[in-house]
């Protein structure tokens, strides 16, 4: 596992503490937009395209009942809508409404701004190395697209 040595953490400690740090920023940003962290995640996942409930459940790691409640709450707020899946008439997809799309563009941009400053003590080369290493960890572990890369985000955000 690796032991903490002075100011240097082992990889496990560093990853777990980094996750807590990013989660805290994400939750704080969500609150400032009147969202829960899960609502913010849902909206960010839907930035790419409408998704079926099964896909959403897999990406967000939520059971069907939890996902249904989350989608219901976002629907009631006018942020998402259910629509027929053009490939399967029995299925529904969840899509952003215009209001949800506008909100998630602002939320996404602010989240990016807040997370961007976290490694501000690193040089440009260190930031590039960190991004490369974390990208490999994410790819190797097949992490779903819960947050688009800035280059993948829709224009306007």
Buried (B, 14 or more C-beta within 10 A) or exposed (E): EEEEEEEEBEEEBEEEEBEEEBEEBBBEBBEEBEBBBBBBBBBBBBBEEBBBBEBBBEBBEBEEEEBEEBBEBBBEBEBBBBEEBEEEEEEBBBBBBEEBBBBBBEBBBBBBEBBEEEEEEEEEEEBEEEEEEEEEEEEEEEEEEEBBEEEEBBEEB
